[in-house]
Amino acid sequence: MLDINKSQEILENYFATVTREQFAKDLEKYCPELVEAESATLGLDTSKHTELYQQAKQESKLEIAPKLLEKGLSVQEVAAILELDIHLIVK
């Protein structure tokens, strides 16, 4: 019979120590149908997903920059806050 407390302890220990990479490998090994379903849903590979995320993050920072400048912050302050190159803000 399944011991709920022991199962919970095993899962808690696993998630407390597992790396993202190892979790992804384990998921693919033990639940390939989940990995396939997720890939089909996204329609993107991981590198493409990361690239799109970074692009969206950059664009959102560039949209915020003019608003901070309007509030009276200097170009240098805006660049530091948003972690952007000054040349991108000046454009």
Steps between C-alpha positions, in 0.01 A plus 500: 500500500616852421635692799391860441741644756797314354402605146475862611841480667658354185349772281600780736859371512512467123375853433727646767809366328427456129641743244290634213705298254458177693128562543463548124690175435292310754179640357599395150606156621200419719223707339587539131134560411501819710815628331358425155168667584675810633723524194200468270312766696788748486604414149844632592825353614650624825760724335235671287279548807790658691583724205140625477494562874820706486370700204172577678688599815723740302200655323314555825802678648518725195132587543555593865808716438319807358257500793788507747663783307172695512501458879830686512754222525823545309599278209772349720252422778254339260779293344610380843148418619401313185846351445513638146774658295475881501502502120175301491328755723622802305346365175 
